[in-house]
Amino acid sequence: MNDSPVALITGGGSGIGAAVARQLLAAGHRVTVTGRTERRLRDFAEGLGDPEELTTVVGDAASYDDIRRAVDRTRTAYGRLDAVVANAGFATHDSVAEGDPAGWSEMVLTNVLGPALLIRASVDALKETRGRIVLVGSVAGFVNTPGNLYGATKWAVTGLAENTRRQVTEFGVGVTLIAPGRVETPFWDGYGSLPPGPLLTAGQIADSVVWAIRQPAGVDVNTVVVRPLGQPN
Ligand SMILES: NC(=O)c1ccc[n+]([C@@H]2O[C@H](COP(=O)([O-])OP(=O)(O)OC[C@H]3O[C@@H](n4cnc5c(N)ncnc54)[C@H](OP(=O)(O)O)[C@@H]3O)[C@@H](O)[C@H]2O)c1
């Protein structure tokens, strides 16, 4: 029987989530990735040679039905769940004083409600394995930026991580907030260009996610802020 650990990553078809999935697969984990775009997930799986250890589930991180389906599919396929990574998220790259509110609902629901739904849908399975919850927040959830609603969603993720930790630590479930600085991923496509200054690679931030997941039993890494050297704020 295969009893290697199992992880579920939302928004795992590109960027940081895809890099985490690749590293976990290389380390012998079995992995489910979700995302809204079927083609993106299919391309990702095909690029890895469609391994049995990878399951893709099309779904919206802000839909409780979709998230429950992803958890159920994972447990049916692999028989357990050891880690969830609430990674799906995006920015509208605008501001509260000048932006377009049409894009804000989806951003707030994905970035704030999404992680809460993933926790709710997975916590019973994680209690069984004494597993881990990783939330991908942001440096924007620790520093203030003028007009930044995206940043406010990440302040919410910072709060959700610690509030969750205080509840689930007694169940033996770990909670880690990984807060990246600027990372070179498709996140910036909607911005029109990469931001100025140095950037991390997706693989460099995935290193921290995987490090937190692979801590020894009994060790719970709680908050990790990782900037590229040279990012002042
Ligand atoms: N890149 C940075 O500089 C940076 C810095 C700090 C924090 N972050 C955070 O890192 C996380 C990953 O972003 P990334 O940089 O890797 O960008 P990315 O490549 O755009 O990855 C985001 C992934 O999430 C998926 N996604 C978006 N909304 C979703 C939803 N509602 N339901 C399911 N999947 C959804 C996207 O796929 P679909 O569109 O196909 O669904 C995409 O695969 C995000 O939470 C982001 O806020 C990024």
The ligand as a Gaussian input file, in Angstrom:
#p B3LYP/6-31G(d) Opt

LIG

0 1
 N        3.725000      36.727000      -7.574000
 C        3.886000      37.529000      -6.534000
 O        4.660000      38.506000      -6.574000
 C        3.161000      37.230000      -5.243000
 C        3.581000      37.912000      -4.094000
 C        2.925000      37.651000      -2.891000
 C        1.902000      36.746000      -2.846000
 N        1.493000      36.096000      -3.999000
 C        0.382000      35.158000      -3.882000
 O        0.808000      33.897000      -4.340000
 C       -0.329000      33.130000      -4.717000
 C       -0.041000      32.440000      -6.035000
 O        0.122000      33.422000      -7.033000
 P        1.238000      33.329000      -8.175000
 O        2.172000      34.450000      -7.975000
 O        1.767000      31.974000      -8.250000
 O        0.365000      33.726000      -9.463000
 P       -0.346000      32.830000     -10.574000
 O        0.676000      32.114000     -11.385000
 O       -1.299000      33.745000     -11.257000
 O       -1.098000      31.721000      -9.731000
 C       -2.371000      31.848000      -9.214000
 C       -3.112000      30.569000      -9.510000
 O       -4.352000      30.602000      -8.831000
 C       -5.368000      30.199000      -9.710000
 N       -6.588000      30.876000      -9.284000
 C       -6.851000      32.200000      -9.260000
 N       -8.092000      32.421000      -8.794000
 C       -8.602000      31.192000      -8.509000
 C       -9.840000      30.737000      -8.002000
 N      -10.835000      31.581000      -7.685000
 N      -10.025000      29.413000      -7.838000
 C       -9.048000      28.513000      -8.162000
 N       -7.861000      28.895000      -8.651000
 C       -7.652000      30.219000      -8.818000
 C       -4.919000      30.597000     -11.104000
 O       -5.433000      29.728000     -12.104000
 P       -6.847000      29.996000     -12.822000
 O       -6.861000      31.453000     -13.199000
 O       -6.817000      29.067000     -13.979000
 O       -7.888000      29.637000     -11.824000
 C       -3.404000      30.407000     -11.000000
 O       -3.013000      29.113000     -11.398000
 C       -1.511000      34.107000      -4.742000
 O       -2.270000      33.925000      -3.561000
 C       -0.829000      35.461000      -4.736000
 O       -1.646000      36.450000      -4.166000
 C        2.109000      36.322000      -5.188000

